[in-house]
Amino acid sequence: MLMSFNETDEEIIILYKNGNQEAFRNLINRYTLPLYNFVARIINQNDAPDIIQETFIKVWKNIDRFDAEKASFKTWIFTITKNTAMDFLRKKKILLFKDMENNNREKEGSFEENILDEDTLPDEALEKLQDREFLNAALKKLSPNENEILVLYYQEEMTFNQISKILNKSLNTVKSQRHRALIKLRKILN
């Protein structure tokens, strides 16, 4: 059966379970870039392909466990990706970005020199805010948890409910952590 790419994730999963091998490729094509962007932002671009590959292996092995009544496929696959990324970090003996945070603290002077100062002209300020590297550097100043929440909410456009399920936290906790992360990010950018 030819797929039109208009099928929902759940319809694609049913097709796959009924023997359509192309259906799983459709899921891979649909989610590779969003998952890559998520992992690249919370960990790094170099390790993202390995983590994404491992994620799809886990999804393939556990597709029969997916329950559309408990969560959407998007929530389920992002949860698997987050867990795979954390496992990857543990295997490399990196405890939740401690090394990156320590390195950033040591280089704080050089980062602060790049932060907007009072003498910066409005055009220069706008350019800095639009500069992806500047924003990524600012995001790396946040804790991994704060970074995850902001990436899921703003980049992946997930709801608080979806984020709550992915991170296994209460809805109010996710909302307050996003709020605190935004305040912290504003201070970093100013």
C-alpha positions in Angstrom: 0.0 0.0 0.0 1.4 3.4 -1.0 1.4 5.9 1.8 0.3 9.5 1.2 2.2 11.0 4.2 -1.2 12.3 5.4 -1.7 9.4 7.8 -1.5 9.9 11.5 1.3 8.3 13.5 -1.2 5.9 14.9 -2.4 4.9 11.4 1.2 4.4 10.3 1.8 2.1 13.3 -1.2 0.0 12.4 0.0 -0.3 8.8 3.4 -1.4 10.1 1.9 -3.9 12.5 -0.1 -5.3 9.5 3.1 -6.0 7.6 3.8 -2.7 5.7 7.5 -2.3 6.2 7.5 1.0 4.4 5.3 2.4 7.2 8.2 2.3 9.7 10.4 4.2 7.2 7.7 6.9 7.1 8.0 7.2 10.9 11.7 7.5 10.7 11.5 10.1 8.0 8.9 12.0 10.0 10.8 12.1 13.2 14.5 12.1 12.4 14.9 15.9 12.1 12.8 16.9 15.1 14.5 14.3 17.3 17.9 15.3 15.9 17.2 19.0 16.7 16.1 18.0 20.2 19.2 16.0 21.0 21.5 18.5 19.4 20.2 21.2 21.6 20.2 19.3 24.9 23.5 17.4 24.3 25.4 18.1 21.1 25.4 17.6 17.4 28.2 15.1 17.3 26.4 12.5 19.4 22.9 13.2 18.1 23.1 10.7 15.2 24.1 7.8 17.5 21.4 8.7 19.9 18.7 9.0 17.2 19.8 5.6 15.7 19.5 4.0 19.1 16.1 5.6 19.7 14.7 4.2 16.4 16.1 0.7 17.3 14.3 0.9 20.7 11.1 2.2 19.0 11.3 -0.7 16.5 11.8 -3.3 19.3 9.0 -1.9 21.4 6.5 -0.7 18.9 4.0 -3.3 20.2 4.2 -1.6 23.7 3.0 1.7 22.3 -0.5 2.6 23.7 -2.2 5.5 21.9 -4.6 5.8 24.9 -1.8 6.6 27.3 0.1 9.1 25.1 0.5 10.3 21.6 3.3 8.7 19.5 5.2 12.0 19.5 5.2 12.1 23.3 6.2 8.4 23.4 9.1 8.8 20.9 10.4 12.0 22.6 10.3 10.2 25.9 12.4 7.3 24.5 14.8 9.8 22.9 15.2 11.7 26.2 15.9 8.5 28.1 18.3 7.2 25.4 20.2 10.5 25.6 20.4 10.3 29.4 21.6 6.7 29.1 24.2 7.8 26.6 25.5 10.4 29.0 25.7 8.0 31.8 27.7 5.6 29.6 30.1 8.4 28.9 30.2 9.1 32.7 29.0 12.6 32.2 26.6 13.5 35.0 24.0 15.8 33.4 26.3 18.2 31.7 28.5 19.0 34.8 31.6 19.1 32.7 30.0 21.6 30.3 28.7 23.8 33.1 32.2 23.8 34.8 33.9 24.7 31.5 31.3 27.5 30.9 32.0 28.9 34.4 35.7 28.9 33.7 35.1 30.8 30.5 32.5 33.1 32.0 34.5 36.2 31.3 34.7 35.5 27.6 31.0 34.8 27.4 30.1 37.9 29.4 32.1 40.0 27.0 29.7 38.9 24.3 26.5 39.7 26.2 24.7 42.8 25.3 26.0 45.9 27.1 24.4 49.3 27.6 26.6 50.8 24.8 25.3 48.3 22.2 23.3 49.9 19.4 19.8 48.5 18.8 20.9 47.0 15.4 23.8 45.2 17.0 21.6 43.9 19.8 19.1 42.5 17.3 21.9 40.8 15.4 23.2 39.2 18.6 19.8 37.9 19.5 19.3 36.5 16.1 22.7 34.8 16.2 22.1 31.1 16.8 25.5 30.5 18.3 24.8 33.3 20.8 21.5 31.8 21.8 22.9 28.3 22.0 25.7 29.5 24.3 23.0 31.1 26.5 21.0 27.9 26.5 24.0 25.9 27.6 24.2 28.1 30.7 20.9 26.7 31.8 20.6 23.3 33.6 19.9 20.3 31.4 16.3 20.2 32.8 15.7 23.9 32.0 17.2 23.4 28.5 15.0 20.4 27.8 11.8 22.2 28.9 12.5 25.2 26.7 13.5 23.1 23.7 10.4 20.9 23.9 8.0 23.8 24.5 9.4 26.4 22.0 11.2 24.4 19.3 9.2 21.2 19.3 6.0 23.2 20.1 4.8 20.6 22.6 2.1 21.3 25.2 2.8 21.3 28.9 0.9 18.0 29.2 3.1 16.4 26.6 6.3 17.7 28.3 4.9 16.6 31.7 4.6 13.0 30.4 8.0 13.0 28.7 9.8 14.3 31.8 7.6 12.4 34.2 6.8 15.5 36.2 3.6 17.1 37.3 2.0 19.7 35.0 2.6 22.5 37.6 6.2 21.6 38.0 6.8 21.8 34.3 5.1 25.2 34.1 7.0 26.7 37.0 10.3 25.3 35.7 9.7 26.8 32.3 8.9 30.1 33.9 12.1 30.0 36.0 14.1 28.9 33.0 12.8 31.9 31.0 13.7 34.3 33.8 17.2 32.8 34.0 17.6 33.0 30.2 16.5 36.7 30.2 19.2 37.4 32.8 21.8 35.6 30.7 20.8 37.5 27.6 20.8 40.9 29.3 
